[in-house]
């Protein structure tokens, strides 16, 4: 029988997807499982965005668009970054894709030749190294510490740079840690990209979910070598609508658009119109984001306090909607610990293995407060047993 490609045979499946799928499978079987696995807001999208999607359907806005996205949406993205981040792009410096994940994949394919290296502060999102691998590149992890709030040391990143380094990935607020990197750290990393002639990829999907400290846009220092990756999934609660965007130098965006034109072409036309409305209806969208941010902050405080009280050391994240809990009290192997929590405590978590966070597990608090309280009770009963 013919085989699939070597590239796909060696590609690891996402542990986030695997543990989430197992939790959902148990739920379908009638098992009462609290799934704290997926990074997905539990809020419905804003009402004005839902109305815009209906309006797009009624107006027949259901056809192909330009591969790189509609001009109106790209202009709305330009305006958003001027208004909120003091970053100035032209619409030609913006690409709209099927989620932030596709923006990243396009970027790695456009930047890397076989053997090129990408520096990834760890713990990192599981898809970064997978996409680097598919592009023929090599991931170079740089470890961070829970004691330092999972904020990277620029000196450690500098020490990891070699003649084959092509890019550094920045993710703040971060998945899986929720860390918000201080401006001075981001500036130091940006300076490294300038000094060594590297690409800087800054993943900002969680920009609007910061509870302590301030969000810093790393593209402000060297926009000519920085790719800003953003999207509608997290701060706008539009995960299933699959709408992301990238902003960067024209030459890079053109290369990414060339690839996208041969692979998927345009993102969903209805989602493009609705996202444009989300960006343009500034006051309504800001009110929605303030509401969700307050809810997440309350949930964060409950789960961090609860896990620490149970003897599972958990740093307080400053952003996103995840906590990283030290689960070595359950088992030194984080996968064994996560499996035990799922199968015995009926709480779905994601082991830190693929995040390069040994001994830790990620829990998403993008779920209701009652569910969080119940999850903590179940974990406590499991630990007591």
Beta strands, then each sheet from edge to edge (+ up, - down):
strand 1: 34-35
strand 2: 94-97
strand 3: 117-122
strand 4: 138-143
strand 5: 165-171
strand 6: 199-203
strand 7: 226-231
strand 8: 244-247
strand 9: 322-326
strand 10: 347-348
strand 11: 350-351
strand 12: 360-364
sheet 1: 1+ 10+
sheet 2: 2+ 8- 7+ 6+ 5+ 3+ 4+
sheet 3: 9+ 12- 11+
end
